[in-house]
Structures are given as structure tokens and as C-alpha cells.
Amino acid sequence: MPDDGLITVASSFSVRETIERLVSFVTSHGLTVFARIDHAAGAAQVGLPLRPTELLIFGHARGGTPLMQDRQTAAIDLPIKALAWEDADRKVWLIYNDAAWIAKRHGLGPASAQAVQAIAGGLAAAAKAATA
């Protein structure tokens, strides 16, 4: 994939189980799940086909607020989103925004660098727990 700020991880599980595992990890670490969106179910409701595709929106004010304090525009990329989807070959993937890319996109500086690093580390751990 091109350098588009997305981190993509192959999952050993179905889309649903990948998201379930992600929910379990983030909630056990004190984060809030704000929304879980089943895009395939939405497509089915209007009679359109879509392979399994689920989005999880989650976060914690302690993690994201420093980014917004640095540059309020960072709020467009917060809370964190992770998408699990199944490709045409039935391979499941988990994809999320790279925290460093969010920092670059919004011109974040030293004031939020520690929070950006913490988010990056947390996302990597969450992705591993959800997919491996």
C-alpha cells in the first residue's frame, strides 16, 4: 500500500472475531468504545452486497486531549478508528491510522509528542491482540 498513513495488519480471525478481540483489549485497558459500525449489515439493509466490514471507534480523553490541545484540528482524527474487513480472497485485515501520520497531518509538536508515542504503542499492542 502507498504511504497513506494507514497501518494494515493481517488477521488470523474473522472480521467479527477480530473486532470482538479488539473491543476486549481496549476495554480491558480502560478505553471507551464509542461506536461499532457493521457496514455490511447496513449495506444488506438496502439490498447491496458488501463483504464483512466493521469499524470500531474508541479512545480515552487522557490519550487524545493532548493532541487536540496542541492543534484542535487533530479532533477530526479522534477518537481512534480501526477497520476490520475481508478482501475478495476471504483474507481479513485490520487497518488504522498511524499516530505519527496524524501528528504530521496536523503539524503536532513537542507538546503532544509523548501522547502520540503512547497512542502508537497502544494501537500496535491492540492490533496484535486483535489479529494474532
BABALO-841039 format. One record per residue: z, y, x of N, C-alpha, C in turn; residue number from 1. Coordinates in pm, 1 decimal. Each point is the difference from the previous one (the first is absolute). Layout:
N
<<Z, Y, X>, <Z, Y, X>, <Z, Y, X>, NUM>
...
//
This chain:
132
<<0.0, -118.7, 83.8>, <0.0, 118.7, -83.8>, <0.0, 125.1, 88.3>, 1>
<<-57.9, 107.2, -51.0>, <-0.9, 125.2, 77.0>, <140.0, 58.2, 11.2>, 2>
<<15.3, 94.5, 91.1>, <129.2, 65.0, 19.0>, <22.9, 97.7, -114.6>, 3>
<<46.5, -53.5, -111.4>, <17.2, 79.5, -121.2>, <146.2, 18.8, -37.6>, 4>
<<89.1, -34.5, 91.5>, <141.8, 16.7, -26.3>, <62.2, -113.1, -78.3>, 5>
<<-74.4, -107.5, -20.0>, <51.1, -113.3, -75.5>, <34.3, -115.8, 93.6>, 6>
<<110.9, -62.8, -27.9>, <39.7, -121.2, 72.6>, <-18.8, -115.9, -96.1>, 7>
<<-75.6, -99.5, 43.3>, <-33.6, -114.7, -83.5>, <55.3, -126.3, 63.8>, 8>
<<72.8, -77.8, -81.5>, <63.6, -123.0, 47.6>, <-41.5, -114.3, -92.3>, 9>
<<-44.3, -110.7, 58.6>, <-33.4, -118.7, -79.2>, <128.7, -61.0, -54.0>, 10>
<<-5.6, -47.7, -124.2>, <116.6, -63.3, -60.3>, <-21.8, -149.8, -16.4>, 11>
<<106.5, -74.6, 18.5>, <-2.4, -145.1, -20.2>, <27.0, -37.0, -145.4>, 12>
<<18.3, 99.7, -85.2>, <41.7, -23.1, -138.1>, <-98.3, 63.2, -98.3>, 13>
<<17.8, -32.1, -126.9>, <-79.8, 62.4, -105.2>, <34.2, 148.6, -7.9>, 14>
<<-81.5, 74.0, -70.1>, <28.5, 142.4, -19.6>, <136.3, 17.0, -65.5>, 15>
<<23.4, -71.8, -107.9>, <126.1, 13.4, -72.4>, <119.5, -32.9, 89.8>, 16>
<<-8.4, -111.3, 73.8>, <111.9, -37.7, 85.8>, <17.0, 98.5, 115.7>, 17>
<<-108.1, 51.0, 53.3>, <9.1, 100.3, 106.0>, <77.4, 121.1, -49.1>, 18>
<<-32.9, 48.1, -119.3>, <69.3, 115.8, -56.2>, <145.5, -35.4, -32.0>, 19>
<<24.4, -119.5, -53.2>, <137.8, -42.7, -27.2>, <83.1, 0.1, 127.6>, 20>
<<-57.1, -50.7, 106.5>, <70.4, -4.9, 128.0>, <25.1, 141.3, 52.6>, 21>
<<-96.4, 88.2, -19.9>, <16.1, 138.9, 41.9>, <110.2, 68.2, -80.9>, 22>
<<-0.3, -22.2, -131.2>, <106.0, 55.5, -86.0>, <136.2, -48.6, 48.1>, 23>
<<11.7, -128.7, 27.6>, <126.2, -57.1, 45.2>, <45.8, 65.7, 129.9>, 24>
<<-92.0, 17.6, 92.9>, <35.9, 60.3, 128.4>, <43.9, 144.6, -17.8>, 25>
<<-79.1, 80.1, -69.1>, <33.0, 142.9, -8.6>, <128.1, 23.3, -79.6>, 26>
<<21.0, -74.0, -106.9>, <122.3, 20.5, -78.0>, <122.9, -47.9, 76.5>, 27>
<<-14.6, -106.4, 78.4>, <113.8, -48.6, 79.0>, <35.3, 96.2, 113.7>, 28>
<<-90.3, 91.6, 30.2>, <24.7, 99.9, 103.9>, <30.1, 137.8, -59.4>, 29>
<<34.3, 2.3, -128.6>, <45.0, 123.4, -62.8>, <-107.7, 96.0, -46.1>, 30>
<<-124.9, -42.6, 3.3>, <-107.3, 85.8, -47.0>, <-18.1, -18.3, -150.6>, 31>
<<-59.4, 98.0, -62.3>, <-25.3, -1.8, -143.7>, <-145.5, -36.5, -26.6>, 32>
<<-22.9, -90.5, -93.8>, <-135.3, -27.5, -48.0>, <-23.8, 94.3, -117.6>, 33>
<<-95.4, 90.6, 15.8>, <-30.5, 97.7, -103.9>, <-101.7, -52.7, -100.4>, 34>
<<-92.9, -82.4, 48.1>, <-102.4, -53.3, -90.3>, <-65.5, -122.0, 62.0>, 35>
<<-42.2, -87.3, -88.8>, <-80.8, -115.6, 37.7>, <-117.4, 0.0, -96.1>, 36>
<<-118.6, 11.6, 54.0>, <-119.4, 14.0, -83.0>, <-90.9, -119.6, 23.0>, 37>
<<-27.5, -73.0, -107.0>, <-90.4, -114.1, 5.1>, <-137.5, 48.3, -45.9>, 38>
<<-83.9, 36.9, 95.9>, <-132.4, 53.9, -31.9>, <-89.2, -104.0, -68.4>, 39>
<<14.5, -126.5, 36.9>, <-81.4, -104.4, -62.4>, <35.5, -14.5, -148.1>, 40>
<<127.9, 10.2, -32.5>, <42.2, -6.8, -140.5>, <-55.4, 119.1, -77.6>, 41>
<<1.9, 117.5, 62.5>, <-56.4, 118.1, -64.4>, <-148.9, -15.2, -24.1>, 42>
<<-69.8, -54.5, 97.6>, <-143.4, -23.1, -16.0>, <-25.9, -99.5, -112.8>, 43>
<<79.7, -105.5, -5.8>, <-16.2, -101.2, -104.7>, <19.7, 59.6, -138.8>, 44>
<<90.9, 96.7, -11.4>, <25.8, 63.2, -129.6>, <-121.0, 74.9, -53.9>, 45>
<<-89.3, 40.6, 89.1>, <-121.0, 69.3, -46.0>, <-123.9, -86.5, 17.7>, 46>
<<22.2, -130.5, 20.9>, <-108.8, -96.3, 5.9>, <-79.1, -0.4, 129.7>, 47>
<<60.4, 45.9, 107.8>, <-69.8, 3.7, 127.7>, <64.4, -96.8, 98.7>, 48>
<<-82.0, -68.9, 77.7>, <55.6, -93.3, 98.1>, <47.1, 73.7, 124.9>, 49>
<<108.8, -48.9, 57.0>, <49.5, 50.9, 127.5>, <86.0, -108.8, 61.7>, 50>
<<-29.2, -32.2, 125.5>, <83.3, -98.2, 69.9>, <143.3, 51.6, 5.8>, 51>
<<98.2, -87.2, 22.2>, <139.2, 44.2, 5.4>, <17.4, 119.7, 94.6>, 52>
<<62.1, 104.4, -53.7>, <19.1, 126.0, 72.2>, <127.0, 65.0, -52.9>, 53>
<<103.5, 8.7, 82.5>, <126.8, 60.0, -43.4>, <46.2, 104.2, 100.4>, 54>
<<48.5, 111.2, -53.6>, <49.5, 111.0, 79.8>, <149.9, 13.1, -21.0>, 55>
<<72.8, 16.8, 109.2>, <143.4, 24.2, -7.4>, <27.6, 138.2, 58.1>, 56>
<<76.6, 80.2, -74.1>, <38.8, 133.3, 44.9>, <151.4, -3.2, 19.1>, 57>
<<43.9, 32.9, 121.0>, <141.7, -13.2, 32.4>, <40.1, 99.5, 108.1>, 58>
<<130.9, 18.8, 13.0>, <48.6, 87.5, 106.0>, <146.0, 33.4, -16.2>, 59>
<<41.1, 98.3, 79.1>, <137.8, 45.8, -0.9>, <-2.0, 146.1, 42.2>, 60>
<<72.5, 84.0, -71.1>, <1.6, 143.4, 29.3>, <42.7, 28.4, 143.5>, 61>
<<91.5, -80.7, 53.9>, <46.5, 22.5, 136.3>, <-114.1, -19.4, 101.0>, 62>
<<-92.4, -88.3, -31.5>, <-112.0, -24.1, 91.2>, <-112.0, 101.0, -12.9>, 63>
<<-37.6, 31.9, -122.9>, <-115.3, 87.4, -21.4>, <28.0, 148.2, 5.2>, 64>
<<120.3, 39.9, -35.2>, <31.0, 143.4, -7.1>, <-23.4, 72.9, 132.5>, 65>
<<36.9, -56.8, 115.7>, <-26.8, 72.3, 124.1>, <-149.1, 33.1, 19.8>, 66>
<<-88.0, -86.4, -46.4>, <-143.2, 28.1, 10.4>, <-37.1, 119.3, -87.3>, 67>
<<56.0, 3.6, -120.6>, <-28.9, 110.1, -91.4>, <66.7, 129.7, 43.9>, 68>
<<116.4, -10.7, 65.3>, <65.0, 119.8, 53.0>, <-85.2, 61.4, 111.2>, 69>
<<-65.1, -86.0, 76.7>, <-86.8, 45.1, 108.4>, <-125.3, 66.2, -58.0>, 70>
<<-66.3, -70.2, -90.6>, <-119.0, 52.0, -68.9>, <-0.9, -58.1, -141.0>, 71>
<<15.7, 85.0, -98.8>, <8.8, -48.3, -137.8>, <-124.0, -74.9, -45.1>, 72>
<<-113.5, 23.8, 63.9>, <-121.8, -71.5, -38.8>, <12.0, -149.8, 21.4>, 73>
<<93.8, -43.9, 85.5>, <21.1, -143.7, 21.8>, <37.8, -70.6, -129.5>, 74>
<<49.5, 75.1, -97.4>, <40.7, -59.3, -127.7>, <-115.0, -68.3, -72.4>, 75>
<<-124.0, 38.7, 29.0>, <-114.5, -65.7, -64.5>, <-10.8, -146.4, 43.4>, 76>
<<53.7, -32.4, 115.4>, <-5.2, -136.6, 51.7>, <132.1, -74.3, -15.2>, 77>
<<93.1, 59.9, -71.8>, <131.1, -60.8, -23.0>, <26.5, -7.5, -149.4>, 78>
<<72.1, -96.4, -49.3>, <58.0, -111.1, 74.9>, <-108.9, -89.5, 59.7>, 79>
<<44.3, -94.2, 77.7>, <-88.8, -93.7, 67.7>, <-69.2, -89.7, -103.1>, 80>
<<-123.8, -33.7, 29.6>, <-77.2, -91.0, -85.0>, <-49.0, -117.6, 84.0>, 81>
<<3.9, -117.9, -57.8>, <-55.9, -118.8, 65.1>, <-82.8, -73.2, -104.7>, 82>
<<-118.1, -42.3, 39.8>, <-92.8, -66.6, -89.9>, <-25.8, -142.2, 47.7>, 83>
<<20.3, -95.8, -89.2>, <-37.4, -138.5, 28.3>, <-123.6, -29.9, -84.3>, 84>
<<-99.1, -60.9, 63.2>, <-124.7, -27.5, -71.4>, <-65.0, -126.4, 54.8>, 85>
<<-80.6, -60.6, -85.4>, <-70.1, -122.7, 36.2>, <-148.0, 31.2, 16.7>, 86>
<<-57.3, -39.5, 113.8>, <-141.4, 27.7, 23.0>, <-88.6, -108.0, -63.5>, 87>
<<-129.4, 13.9, 16.4>, <-96.2, -92.4, -61.8>, <14.1, -142.9, 51.3>, 88>
<<58.5, -16.4, 118.5>, <22.0, -133.5, 56.5>, <137.9, -55.3, -33.0>, 89>
<<70.7, 67.3, -91.1>, <132.7, -37.7, -47.7>, <108.5, 16.9, 106.8>, 90>
<<-27.9, 80.3, 100.7>, <98.3, 34.0, 102.8>, <79.1, 119.5, -50.8>, 91>
<<131.9, -4.3, 20.9>, <86.8, 107.8, -48.0>, <37.9, 90.3, 116.9>, 92>
<<1.8, 128.7, -29.0>, <29.3, 102.8, 98.6>, <106.6, 94.5, -53.7>, 93>
<<78.3, 54.6, 92.1>, <94.4, 106.9, -31.8>, <-43.1, 120.0, 83.0>, 94>
<<-10.9, 114.7, -63.7>, <-48.1, 119.9, 68.0>, <91.2, 116.9, -35.2>, 95>
<<24.6, 85.3, 99.4>, <85.5, 116.9, -22.1>, <-38.8, 109.4, 99.2>, 96>
<<41.5, 122.4, -29.7>, <-28.6, 112.3, 88.4>, <85.3, -7.7, 125.2>, 97>
<<-62.8, 23.2, 113.9>, <69.2, 7.6, 127.8>, <84.0, 127.7, 1.1>, 98>
<<128.8, -12.2, 26.8>, <88.7, 117.2, 1.5>, <-46.8, 104.0, 102.0>, 99>
<<-52.4, -44.5, 113.6>, <-51.2, 94.4, 100.8>, <-120.8, 76.1, -54.1>, 100>
<<-81.5, -67.1, -79.4>, <-115.5, 65.5, -61.8>, <46.6, 105.6, -100.2>, 101>
<<104.3, -31.6, -77.9>, <55.6, 98.6, -93.5>, <48.4, 121.6, 78.4>, 102>
<<68.8, -23.8, 111.3>, <49.8, 109.8, 82.6>, <-115.1, 85.1, 52.5>, 103>
<<-104.2, -64.9, 47.0>, <-116.2, 72.7, 51.9>, <-70.4, 76.2, -112.0>, 104>
<<-17.9, -65.1, -112.5>, <-69.6, 61.6, -114.2>, <66.3, 131.1, -40.7>, 105>
<<132.3, 2.8, 4.1>, <73.7, 117.1, -47.5>, <50.1, 90.0, 112.8>, 106>
<<-34.9, -32.2, 123.1>, <40.2, 82.3, 112.5>, <150.9, 2.6, 20.2>, 107>
<<63.7, -115.4, -21.4>, <144.7, -7.8, 16.6>, <36.3, 10.5, 147.2>, 108>
<<116.2, 55.4, 25.3>, <41.7, 23.3, 137.6>, <129.1, -70.0, 35.4>, 109>
<<66.9, 51.2, 102.5>, <123.0, -62.6, 49.9>, <111.1, -9.8, -104.4>, 110>
<<2.0, 90.0, -96.1>, <107.3, -0.1, -100.3>, <2.7, -128.5, -81.7>, 111>
<<-114.6, -63.0, -16.3>, <-5.1, -121.9, -81.6>, <-41.1, -123.4, 79.8>, 112>
<<-13.3, 13.3, 130.5>, <-48.6, -111.3, 82.5>, <87.1, -124.6, -11.4>, 113>
<<131.2, 17.4, -0.9>, <89.9, -115.0, -9.1>, <-17.1, -70.2, -135.0>, 114>
<<-15.0, 75.9, -107.7>, <-19.8, -59.2, -132.2>, <-133.7, -73.1, -7.5>, 115>
<<-103.7, 57.2, 60.0>, <-131.3, -65.3, 2.1>, <10.0, -133.5, 72.2>, 116>
<<68.2, -1.6, 112.7>, <17.5, -125.0, 74.8>, <78.8, -103.1, -80.3>, 117>
<<102.7, 45.4, -70.0>, <80.3, -91.3, -82.3>, <-83.4, -57.2, -114.5>, 118>
<<-81.0, 83.4, -61.4>, <-86.8, -47.5, -108.4>, <-99.1, -101.7, 53.9>, 119>
<<-61.0, 29.3, 115.1>, <-96.1, -93.5, 60.4>, <63.9, -135.0, 27.9>, 120>
<<118.8, 2.1, 58.7>, <69.6, -125.6, 30.0>, <39.0, -75.3, -125.2>, 121>
<<47.3, 73.2, -99.9>, <37.7, -62.7, -126.4>, <-118.6, -61.9, -71.1>, 122>
<<-113.1, 69.7, 2.1>, <-120.7, -53.8, -64.1>, <-50.5, -125.0, 71.3>, 123>
<<4.1, 1.0, 131.4>, <-42.8, -118.7, 74.7>, <88.9, -119.1, -32.7>, 124>
<<130.9, 22.6, -6.7>, <91.8, -109.0, -32.9>, <-21.5, -48.4, -143.5>, 125>
<<-21.5, 93.2, -90.4>, <-23.0, -35.2, -140.1>, <-129.4, -80.2, -14.8>, 126>
<<-104.1, 43.4, 69.5>, <-128.9, -70.5, -7.6>, <12.9, -141.8, 53.8>, 127>
<<73.2, -15.1, 108.7>, <19.1, -133.8, 59.0>, <76.5, -89.3, -97.4>, 128>
<<104.9, 54.3, -60.9>, <79.1, -78.4, -95.1>, <-82.5, -39.4, -122.5>, 129>
<<-90.6, 85.7, -40.1>, <-78.5, -25.6, -120.4>, <-116.1, -96.0, 23.5>, 130>
<<-48.4, -5.8, 122.4>, <-125.7, -73.2, 24.2>, <11.9, -125.0, 82.8>, 131>
<<109.4, -15.4, 76.7>, <9.5, -112.9, 94.1>, <93.1, -107.9, -49.5>, 132>
//
